[in-house]
C-alpha cells in the first residue's frame, strides 16, 4: 500500500496523545509512563505518532514540503512500533504503517540521509549493512562441526544475522545456540560466509526495494536447502522472515522461529534439560522486533464503508502487538534452576526500545544512546544483577549504555544462560 492509502487512518487521529504513553492501567508510577523515545526525547508533538499523522496529511495536501527539519523529524524514530500499539489500545487505525510508508516515499523521492545511504551501499555491495566482508561472515563458526548448507542438506537452518556474524563479542551466543541444538539431537546447518542480510533494517529505513531483493534471495536459498525450520537469534531477522515476508507475499513453506521459541519447545519436549543452578536475579528486555513488531502479519482485503464511523467490509482485524514473542524467552529463563526473574515497569507490547532500530544508531548515535540509557536506568530499579535480552542489536546498545553510565548491570543473551545451565 502507498502513503495515500493510509490517508483515512491518518485523518482518524484525534491528537489524544495515547501514542506517547503506556495505558493508564499499566502505569505503576510517574517515571516509566512514556512509550515513544522520539517524543520523550524531543518533547514536541510532531515527533509523536499522532504528530507524524498530522504532518503526513499536510504533506499529501502540499502544505508541508520536504525540508531539513522535516527529514530530521522523519529519521529520528526507531520505528519501534510503540506508538502503534498504544494508539490501538483505544483506536482502530494504523500508525506505524503510514509512518513506514512516508519513509519509503522519502527514499523514492531521493530525500535520504548520507549515513543511511552508506549502509544501503554496503548492503548492495557486501550483502550486509555491518562493516565486514563476505569472506569474514562465517568466521564465528570456525571449529564447529556443523553442516554447511552450501553443500549439505539439513533439517534446521540457523541464521546468525549480520550483527552477530561481524561482532566477535556476540560469537559465543551463536556458537552456544548451535551447540544446544546439536545437544538436543537436531540436524542443524549454517550458510556461513554465504549467509545474506535479511533486509529488515533496510525496510525500517525506507528502502523497500532493497528489502524485497534480499528477501527473494534468502527465501530461494532456504527452499534450496530443503530445511523444515529456520531459526534465528536476531529479532530483526525474525521479523523480516516471519512478518515482512508474509506481508509482501514472499514467505515460503519453511517454519520461522526465534531461538527462544525453538529452545522453549526443545525444553518442553525434554530434549534440552537445564540442570546447573545459576544464582542470579535477571530482568528481561522485550526486543521491539521480536515482541510487538514480531506479531504475525494479518492479510486483509476489503474496503472502508463511507460514513462518520469507520466500518470495513469485511471486518478488519488489527495487529495490536499482543501476539508477539513474549512468553518463550521467559519460559526458557524460568526453566533455569536458581535464576530469579524480575520484571521492569514497561514490558511486552509496551516495552521501551533499546534505541538501535530504524537507522537511528547510525544517523543519530546520541539519541540512540540516550534511549538505551533510559532502559538501563529502568532495569536498575528492579534490583536485578543482569539485563537479559534476545536480540544482538539490543545487546550492543545496552553494553554501550552500561559502560557510559557506569552501571553495575551485566548484559546477557538468554542463550548464554541456557547454555551454562544445560
N, C-alpha and C positions, 0 to 999 in steps of 0.2 A: 504494500500500500504506500501511496505517496503522502506527503505532508498535507495536501489538500483534502485527502480522505478522512483526516482526523479533525477537520475544522469543527464539526459538531461537538466532538469531545472537548476541544479547547474552549469553545464558547460556553460549555456547560459549567466551567469553573466559576464558583461564586466568591472567590477570594476569601474563603473561610479560614485559611491557614492551617487546615488539618494536615497538609502535606509537610509541615515543618516539625511536627511533634508526634511522639508515640501516643496512642489512645489514652485518655484520662484514666481509665480503669487500670492501665498498666503502670502508671506513674507511682513511684514509691517515695518521691521527694522532688525537690526543685532542680537538683544538679544534673540529672540524666533524663531530661524530658525531650530534648531535641533529637531529631532523627536524620535530618539532612545536613551533612557537613558544609555544603555551599552557603546556605542561608545562615547557619550558625557562625560561620567564619566571617562573612561579608555583611551580614545584618542589613540587607536591603532587599525588598520584596522581589525584585527582578531575578535574584539568584535562586529563588524557591521554585518548586514545581509549578505552583499557581502563577508566579510571575513569568515563568517561561511560556506558559499557555497564552498569557495576555500578549506578550510581545510577538509571539509567533503568529497570532491572528493579525496583529498590526502589520507584520511583515507581508503576509498574504494580501493585505489590502493596500500595500505600497506605502504605508505610513512610517515604517521603520526600515531604512535601508541598511546595507552592510556598513559596518564601521569598526574601527579598532575596539571600541568599547563593547559593541555587540559581540564580537568574537571573544573578547576577554570573558564575558559572561557565559557564552556558549561552552567554551572549553574548560572553564573552572567548575567542572561537575564530574564526579567519579562514575557516573552512570550506574550507581549502586541500586537504584530502584526503590529506595526507601520512601520517597515522595509518593510513588505509585501505590504501594500497599497501604500507607497511612491514609491517603485520599480515599481508597476503596473500602476503608473501614465503614464509611458512611455513604459513599457515592458510587454510581455506576458510570465510570468514564475512564478512558485510557490516559495515562500521564507519561509514562516512560517511553511508550511507542512513538508519540509525536515528538518528544524531545530527541529521540534517536533519529527520527526522520529529518529533523531540522539539521542535525549534524551531517547526515547523508547529503542534504541539499547544499550545505556549505561546501562539502568536498566536490560535489558535481559542478558547483559554480566557481571553484578554484579559490575559495576562501578558507585556507587551512593555516596551520602553524608550522614553522620550519622544523620544530622538534618532532612533530608527528610525521611530517613528510620524510624525515630521516629514518624513522622507524619503519615506515612502509617501504622505503627504498631498500632497506636491509632485508625486509621480508621478501621482496621480489627478487633480490639477488641471492640471498643465502637461505631462504625458506625459514627464517626466524627473525624476530624483532629484537632478540637479545644479542649483544656482542659475542661473536664466536664464529667459527667456520663449520661447515658441514662435516668435515673430517674429525672435528673435536666432539661432535654432538653425542657420540656413543661412548665417550671415554668413561662416563660414570659407571659403566657395566664391565669395565676391564677386570678379568679374572673370574667373573661369574660364569658358571656352567649353565647357560640359558639358551634356548632355541633362538636362532637367527631367522627372523621372518622373511628376509630377502632370499633365503634358501629353503627353509623348512616350514611345515605347517604346524599350527599349534591350536589348542583348544581355546586359550585365552591370550589376548593381546594386552600387554602392559604398555601404556603410553605415558612416558615420563613428563613430557611437556618441555617447553623452551626454558623457563626459569630454572627448573631443576637440572636440566641437562648441562647448562652452562655455569652453574653456581656450585663449585666444589663443596661448599658448606651444606648443600642440600643433597649431595650424592648419597649420604648414609640413609636418608629416608627412602630413596628409590631402591637402593640395594636391599634394604630391610623388607620393603614391600615384595620384591621378587622372591626373597628367601622365605618369607612367610607363606607365599603361595606354594612354593616347592615343598615346604614343610607339610603343607596340607594335602600334598599329592596332586596338585594342579599342574597340568601341562601348559606352561606359560612361555610366550615368545616375545621378543622385542625387535624393533626395527633398527635400533642403534643409530648409526650415522645416517641412515636413510629415513629416519623419523622426520616428519614435517610439522610445522606450526599448525595449530588448529584454526587460526584465523580469527578467533573470538575477539581478541583485543582490537584487531583491525575494524571489526564491526562496531565495537564500542566507540571508536574514534570517528566513525562515519564513512569508512572506506568499505562499503558494502561489497563491491565487485571483487575486492581482494579476498574478503572472507569467502565468497561463493567459490572462487577459484581454488582456494585452499581446501574447502570442504569437499568439492568434487574430487580433487586429487586424493585426499585422505580416504574417502569412502570407497573409491576404486581400489586403493591399496588394501583396505580392510577386507573387502569382498574377495580379492585375490588370495589373501592369506587363509581364507576358509575358516576363520575363527568364529566361535559362537558368541563370545563375550569380549567386550572392550572395557578394560579397567584403567582408570587414570587417577592419579593423586592430586591433580590440579583442578581447582574449582572452575577456572575459566575454560579449561579444555572440556570439562564435564558439561558445562552449559552450552558450549559450542556444538559438541557432538549430540547432546541429548535434546536441547531446546531449539537452537538456531537451525540445525539441520532439518528438524521436523518442520519448523516454520517455513523454510524455503523448499520443502519437498525433496530434500536430499538424503533423508535418513534411510539407511538400508535395513536389513533384517537383523543385523547384529545388535545384541543387547548391550546397552551402555550403562556402566555402573561406576560410581566413585569408589575409591578404595575402602572408605568407611562402610559403604553398603555391602561390598563384597566380603570384607573381613567379618562384619557382623553376621552375615549369612554363614560363613565357614565356622564361626564360633557356635552358632545355633545348631549347626549340623554335627558338632563335636569333632570337626576336622582340625580346629585350632583350639588349644587349651591353655589359656593364661594361668600359670601356676605360681610364678615367682612374685612375692609380695613387693610392691613399690609404695613405700610410705611417703606420700606427698599429697598436698592439697592443691588441686588444679581448678582453674576456671576455663571454660571452653568458649572460644570465639566462633560465631557462625559466619563463615565467609559469605559475602553477598551473592556470589555467582554459584554457590552450592545451595544456599538457602532460598531466599525469596526469588532470585533470578533463575534458580535451578528448577523451579516448578515446571512440570511437563507442559508442553505447548498445547493449547486448545484451538483446533481449527474451527472456524465458524464462517459460514457463507449465508448471507441474507441481506435484509435491508431495514433501514430505520423507518418506522411509520411516522409520517408527518404529524406534528402536534406539539402542545406545550409540555407534555410529559414524554420522556424518552422511552419508546417501546420498540422492540425489534421483532421481526418476523423472519425465521423462527426466533424464540428467545435466545439471547446471547449469554453465555457463561463466561464470567470474568476470572482471570488469574489474579488471585489476591495474595499470593505468596505463602498461603497456608500449607501447601503440599510440597514445599521444598525439602531438601535432605537435612533434617534436624535430629531425628532420633538415632539413626545408625551410629554416628560418632559418639554419642552419649552412651549408647548401649555397649560399644567397644570399651570405652573408658570405665563403665560400670562393671565390666567383667574382670577388671584387673584387681587382684587382691591388694588391699591396703590403700588403694587410691581413693581419695575423698574428692567429690566433685561439688564445687560451689558455683552458683550462677551469678552473672552480672545483672544489673538492673535492666539493660536492654538486650534481649535475646531473640533468637529465631527470626521471624519475619520483621521484627523491629530492632534488629541488631545494628549497632553503629559500624560504619565502614572502616576498614583498615587504612584507607587512603590511596591504595595502589592503582585503582581502576581508572578506566576512561582516558588513559594517557596523561593523567594529572601528575603522576610521579615523574614523568619526563618533561612535561611542559611547565609545571609549577611545583618543583620539589618542596618548596617551603609550605605550601598548602597541604601537600600530601603528608609531610612530616607532622604538621600540626594536627591533622586528622588522626594519625596513628598515636600521637602522644595523648590525645583526648581519650582514646580507648585504653591505653596503658594506665592512665590515671583512674579510669573506671574499674579496671581489673584489680588495681591495688586496693580498692575499698573492700574487696571481698575477703581479704586476708590470705589469698592463695599464694603458694610458692611459685607457681608457674602459670603462664597463659598458654593454653594448648589450642592449636588450630588444625585445619585440614586443607591448607592451601599454601603453596610456596610463596605466592605474592604477599599474603598476609604475614607469613613468617619473616620475609625480608623486611617488610615495613616495621614490624614490631621489634626486630633485632636492632634496627637503626634507632627507633624511638627509645628503647630501653637504654641504649648507650648514651643517647643525647640527654635523657632525663636522669641518668644515674640510678635507674630503678633496680631493685633487688630481684625483680621477677626473672625467671628463666622463660625462654621462648622455645616451645617444643611442638613437633608434629605428633599427632596421636599415634602414628605408625611407630615412632621411636619407642614410646611407652609400651605398646603392644609387643613389639619385638623383644624388648628386655624381659617382659613377663613370660612370654612363650619360651 
